[in-house]
Amino acid sequence: MRQMSAADLRIKERETREEVFKLRLKLRTNQLESRTNYYNARRELARILTLIQEQAIGAASTGKVAGAKKVVRAGKR
């Protein structure tokens, strides 16, 4: 997944969010046979969101994205 572009990751994010929604609905209505699918879908969504964030931070630090903020951490005073 790390080789995917930001646009592809956004598409994958949308698909995974829909999958998580459907699985959560089935889980709450007791139609889901195994909770593992739901938990795995949530983990996949978290991985995708992490990659999107990493790309945004990387692009911001190199100045590739117009208007992106560079992440600056406050140091000890």
Chimera marker file (.cmm) of the C-alpha trace (Angstrom):
<marker_set name="trace">
<marker id="1" x="0.000" y="0.000" z="0.000" r="1" g="1" b="0" radius="0.5"/>
<marker id="2" x="2.941" y="2.354" z="0.508" r="1" g="1" b="0" radius="0.5"/>
<marker id="3" x="3.443" y="2.590" z="-3.252" r="1" g="1" b="0" radius="0.5"/>
<marker id="4" x="-0.118" y="3.842" z="-3.815" r="1" g="1" b="0" radius="0.5"/>
<marker id="5" x="-0.671" y="7.479" z="-4.723" r="1" g="1" b="0" radius="0.5"/>
<marker id="6" x="-2.615" y="9.830" z="-2.467" r="1" g="1" b="0" radius="0.5"/>
<marker id="7" x="-5.642" y="9.691" z="-4.785" r="1" g="1" b="0" radius="0.5"/>
<marker id="8" x="-5.619" y="5.880" z="-4.772" r="1" g="1" b="0" radius="0.5"/>
<marker id="9" x="-5.367" y="5.875" z="-0.985" r="1" g="1" b="0" radius="0.5"/>
<marker id="10" x="-8.370" y="8.208" z="-0.739" r="1" g="1" b="0" radius="0.5"/>
<marker id="11" x="-10.388" y="5.840" z="-2.937" r="1" g="1" b="0" radius="0.5"/>
<marker id="12" x="-9.301" y="2.877" z="-0.818" r="1" g="1" b="0" radius="0.5"/>
<marker id="13" x="-10.197" y="4.852" z="2.319" r="1" g="1" b="0" radius="0.5"/>
<marker id="14" x="-13.718" y="5.515" z="1.049" r="1" g="1" b="0" radius="0.5"/>
<marker id="15" x="-14.213" y="1.842" z="0.141" r="1" g="1" b="0" radius="0.5"/>
<marker id="16" x="-12.913" y="0.675" z="3.503" r="1" g="1" b="0" radius="0.5"/>
<marker id="17" x="-15.090" y="3.147" z="5.404" r="1" g="1" b="0" radius="0.5"/>
<marker id="18" x="-18.137" y="1.770" z="3.586" r="1" g="1" b="0" radius="0.5"/>
<marker id="19" x="-17.050" y="-1.775" z="4.419" r="1" g="1" b="0" radius="0.5"/>
<marker id="20" x="-16.575" y="-0.889" z="8.099" r="1" g="1" b="0" radius="0.5"/>
<marker id="21" x="-20.030" y="0.717" z="8.155" r="1" g="1" b="0" radius="0.5"/>
<marker id="22" x="-21.686" y="-2.358" z="6.654" r="1" g="1" b="0" radius="0.5"/>
<marker id="23" x="-19.830" y="-4.718" z="8.959" r="1" g="1" b="0" radius="0.5"/>
<marker id="24" x="-20.685" y="-2.590" z="12.008" r="1" g="1" b="0" radius="0.5"/>
<marker id="25" x="-24.344" y="-2.656" z="11.004" r="1" g="1" b="0" radius="0.5"/>
<marker id="26" x="-24.248" y="-6.438" z="10.673" r="1" g="1" b="0" radius="0.5"/>
<marker id="27" x="-22.420" y="-6.708" z="13.995" r="1" g="1" b="0" radius="0.5"/>
<marker id="28" x="-25.032" y="-4.627" z="15.828" r="1" g="1" b="0" radius="0.5"/>
<marker id="29" x="-27.932" y="-6.580" z="14.287" r="1" g="1" b="0" radius="0.5"/>
<marker id="30" x="-26.281" y="-9.925" z="15.098" r="1" g="1" b="0" radius="0.5"/>
<marker id="31" x="-25.966" y="-10.883" z="11.420" r="1" g="1" b="0" radius="0.5"/>
<marker id="32" x="-22.178" y="-11.033" z="11.452" r="1" g="1" b="0" radius="0.5"/>
<marker id="33" x="-20.826" y="-14.527" z="11.995" r="1" g="1" b="0" radius="0.5"/>
<marker id="34" x="-17.298" y="-13.494" z="12.927" r="1" g="1" b="0" radius="0.5"/>
<marker id="35" x="-16.166" y="-10.242" z="14.521" r="1" g="1" b="0" radius="0.5"/>
<marker id="36" x="-12.724" y="-10.762" z="13.024" r="1" g="1" b="0" radius="0.5"/>
<marker id="37" x="-13.778" y="-9.292" z="9.673" r="1" g="1" b="0" radius="0.5"/>
<marker id="38" x="-14.980" y="-6.128" z="11.384" r="1" g="1" b="0" radius="0.5"/>
<marker id="39" x="-11.794" y="-5.722" z="13.414" r="1" g="1" b="0" radius="0.5"/>
<marker id="40" x="-9.580" y="-6.400" z="10.388" r="1" g="1" b="0" radius="0.5"/>
<marker id="41" x="-11.461" y="-3.794" z="8.338" r="1" g="1" b="0" radius="0.5"/>
<marker id="42" x="-10.965" y="-1.235" z="11.106" r="1" g="1" b="0" radius="0.5"/>
<marker id="43" x="-7.242" y="-2.011" z="11.231" r="1" g="1" b="0" radius="0.5"/>
<marker id="44" x="-6.974" y="-1.658" z="7.460" r="1" g="1" b="0" radius="0.5"/>
<marker id="45" x="-8.702" y="1.728" z="7.634" r="1" g="1" b="0" radius="0.5"/>
<marker id="46" x="-6.260" y="2.833" z="10.330" r="1" g="1" b="0" radius="0.5"/>
<marker id="47" x="-3.315" y="1.741" z="8.162" r="1" g="1" b="0" radius="0.5"/>
<marker id="48" x="-4.677" y="3.670" z="5.187" r="1" g="1" b="0" radius="0.5"/>
<marker id="49" x="-5.238" y="6.808" z="7.261" r="1" g="1" b="0" radius="0.5"/>
<marker id="50" x="-1.715" y="6.502" z="8.667" r="1" g="1" b="0" radius="0.5"/>
<marker id="51" x="-0.243" y="6.300" z="5.165" r="1" g="1" b="0" radius="0.5"/>
<marker id="52" x="-2.263" y="9.323" z="4.038" r="1" g="1" b="0" radius="0.5"/>
<marker id="53" x="-1.004" y="11.286" z="7.049" r="1" g="1" b="0" radius="0.5"/>
<marker id="54" x="2.588" y="10.191" z="6.466" r="1" g="1" b="0" radius="0.5"/>
<marker id="55" x="2.394" y="11.296" z="2.838" r="1" g="1" b="0" radius="0.5"/>
<marker id="56" x="0.922" y="14.651" z="3.865" r="1" g="1" b="0" radius="0.5"/>
<marker id="57" x="3.680" y="15.226" z="6.411" r="1" g="1" b="0" radius="0.5"/>
<marker id="58" x="6.353" y="14.135" z="3.950" r="1" g="1" b="0" radius="0.5"/>
<marker id="59" x="4.983" y="16.366" z="1.234" r="1" g="1" b="0" radius="0.5"/>
<marker id="60" x="4.694" y="19.288" z="3.646" r="1" g="1" b="0" radius="0.5"/>
<marker id="61" x="8.257" y="18.923" z="4.858" r="1" g="1" b="0" radius="0.5"/>
<marker id="62" x="9.600" y="18.864" z="1.302" r="1" g="1" b="0" radius="0.5"/>
<marker id="63" x="7.238" y="21.631" z="0.191" r="1" g="1" b="0" radius="0.5"/>
<marker id="64" x="5.541" y="19.572" z="-2.528" r="1" g="1" b="0" radius="0.5"/>
<marker id="65" x="1.992" y="20.459" z="-1.523" r="1" g="1" b="0" radius="0.5"/>
<marker id="66" x="0.903" y="24.066" z="-1.864" r="1" g="1" b="0" radius="0.5"/>
<marker id="67" x="-0.651" y="25.389" z="1.299" r="1" g="1" b="0" radius="0.5"/>
<marker id="68" x="0.424" y="22.446" z="3.432" r="1" g="1" b="0" radius="0.5"/>
<marker id="69" x="1.722" y="23.231" z="6.871" r="1" g="1" b="0" radius="0.5"/>
<marker id="70" x="5.023" y="21.931" z="8.111" r="1" g="1" b="0" radius="0.5"/>
<marker id="71" x="4.695" y="20.041" z="11.375" r="1" g="1" b="0" radius="0.5"/>
<marker id="72" x="6.768" y="21.723" z="14.052" r="1" g="1" b="0" radius="0.5"/>
<marker id="73" x="7.081" y="20.295" z="17.523" r="1" g="1" b="0" radius="0.5"/>
<marker id="74" x="7.640" y="22.500" z="20.504" r="1" g="1" b="0" radius="0.5"/>
<marker id="75" x="10.947" y="21.880" z="22.197" r="1" g="1" b="0" radius="0.5"/>
<marker id="76" x="11.948" y="22.232" z="25.812" r="1" g="1" b="0" radius="0.5"/>
<marker id="77" x="12.521" y="25.744" z="26.962" r="1" g="1" b="0" radius="0.5"/>
<link id1="1" id2="2" r="1" g="1" b="0" radius="0.2"/>
<link id1="2" id2="3" r="1" g="1" b="0" radius="0.2"/>
<link id1="3" id2="4" r="1" g="1" b="0" radius="0.2"/>
<link id1="4" id2="5" r="1" g="1" b="0" radius="0.2"/>
<link id1="5" id2="6" r="1" g="1" b="0" radius="0.2"/>
<link id1="6" id2="7" r="1" g="1" b="0" radius="0.2"/>
<link id1="7" id2="8" r="1" g="1" b="0" radius="0.2"/>
<link id1="8" id2="9" r="1" g="1" b="0" radius="0.2"/>
<link id1="9" id2="10" r="1" g="1" b="0" radius="0.2"/>
<link id1="10" id2="11" r="1" g="1" b="0" radius="0.2"/>
<link id1="11" id2="12" r="1" g="1" b="0" radius="0.2"/>
<link id1="12" id2="13" r="1" g="1" b="0" radius="0.2"/>
<link id1="13" id2="14" r="1" g="1" b="0" radius="0.2"/>
<link id1="14" id2="15" r="1" g="1" b="0" radius="0.2"/>
<link id1="15" id2="16" r="1" g="1" b="0" radius="0.2"/>
<link id1="16" id2="17" r="1" g="1" b="0" radius="0.2"/>
<link id1="17" id2="18" r="1" g="1" b="0" radius="0.2"/>
<link id1="18" id2="19" r="1" g="1" b="0" radius="0.2"/>
<link id1="19" id2="20" r="1" g="1" b="0" radius="0.2"/>
<link id1="20" id2="21" r="1" g="1" b="0" radius="0.2"/>
<link id1="21" id2="22" r="1" g="1" b="0" radius="0.2"/>
<link id1="22" id2="23" r="1" g="1" b="0" radius="0.2"/>
<link id1="23" id2="24" r="1" g="1" b="0" radius="0.2"/>
<link id1="24" id2="25" r="1" g="1" b="0" radius="0.2"/>
<link id1="25" id2="26" r="1" g="1" b="0" radius="0.2"/>
<link id1="26" id2="27" r="1" g="1" b="0" radius="0.2"/>
<link id1="27" id2="28" r="1" g="1" b="0" radius="0.2"/>
<link id1="28" id2="29" r="1" g="1" b="0" radius="0.2"/>
<link id1="29" id2="30" r="1" g="1" b="0" radius="0.2"/>
<link id1="30" id2="31" r="1" g="1" b="0" radius="0.2"/>
<link id1="31" id2="32" r="1" g="1" b="0" radius="0.2"/>
<link id1="32" id2="33" r="1" g="1" b="0" radius="0.2"/>
<link id1="33" id2="34" r="1" g="1" b="0" radius="0.2"/>
<link id1="34" id2="35" r="1" g="1" b="0" radius="0.2"/>
<link id1="35" id2="36" r="1" g="1" b="0" radius="0.2"/>
<link id1="36" id2="37" r="1" g="1" b="0" radius="0.2"/>
<link id1="37" id2="38" r="1" g="1" b="0" radius="0.2"/>
<link id1="38" id2="39" r="1" g="1" b="0" radius="0.2"/>
<link id1="39" id2="40" r="1" g="1" b="0" radius="0.2"/>
<link id1="40" id2="41" r="1" g="1" b="0" radius="0.2"/>
<link id1="41" id2="42" r="1" g="1" b="0" radius="0.2"/>
<link id1="42" id2="43" r="1" g="1" b="0" radius="0.2"/>
<link id1="43" id2="44" r="1" g="1" b="0" radius="0.2"/>
<link id1="44" id2="45" r="1" g="1" b="0" radius="0.2"/>
<link id1="45" id2="46" r="1" g="1" b="0" radius="0.2"/>
<link id1="46" id2="47" r="1" g="1" b="0" radius="0.2"/>
<link id1="47" id2="48" r="1" g="1" b="0" radius="0.2"/>
<link id1="48" id2="49" r="1" g="1" b="0" radius="0.2"/>
<link id1="49" id2="50" r="1" g="1" b="0" radius="0.2"/>
<link id1="50" id2="51" r="1" g="1" b="0" radius="0.2"/>
<link id1="51" id2="52" r="1" g="1" b="0" radius="0.2"/>
<link id1="52" id2="53" r="1" g="1" b="0" radius="0.2"/>
<link id1="53" id2="54" r="1" g="1" b="0" radius="0.2"/>
<link id1="54" id2="55" r="1" g="1" b="0" radius="0.2"/>
<link id1="55" id2="56" r="1" g="1" b="0" radius="0.2"/>
<link id1="56" id2="57" r="1" g="1" b="0" radius="0.2"/>
<link id1="57" id2="58" r="1" g="1" b="0" radius="0.2"/>
<link id1="58" id2="59" r="1" g="1" b="0" radius="0.2"/>
<link id1="59" id2="60" r="1" g="1" b="0" radius="0.2"/>
<link id1="60" id2="61" r="1" g="1" b="0" radius="0.2"/>
<link id1="61" id2="62" r="1" g="1" b="0" radius="0.2"/>
<link id1="62" id2="63" r="1" g="1" b="0" radius="0.2"/>
<link id1="63" id2="64" r="1" g="1" b="0" radius="0.2"/>
<link id1="64" id2="65" r="1" g="1" b="0" radius="0.2"/>
<link id1="65" id2="66" r="1" g="1" b="0" radius="0.2"/>
<link id1="66" id2="67" r="1" g="1" b="0" radius="0.2"/>
<link id1="67" id2="68" r="1" g="1" b="0" radius="0.2"/>
<link id1="68" id2="69" r="1" g="1" b="0" radius="0.2"/>
<link id1="69" id2="70" r="1" g="1" b="0" radius="0.2"/>
<link id1="70" id2="71" r="1" g="1" b="0" radius="0.2"/>
<link id1="71" id2="72" r="1" g="1" b="0" radius="0.2"/>
<link id1="72" id2="73" r="1" g="1" b="0" radius="0.2"/>
<link id1="73" id2="74" r="1" g="1" b="0" radius="0.2"/>
<link id1="74" id2="75" r="1" g="1" b="0" radius="0.2"/>
<link id1="75" id2="76" r="1" g="1" b="0" radius="0.2"/>
<link id1="76" id2="77" r="1" g="1" b="0" radius="0.2"/>
</marker_set>
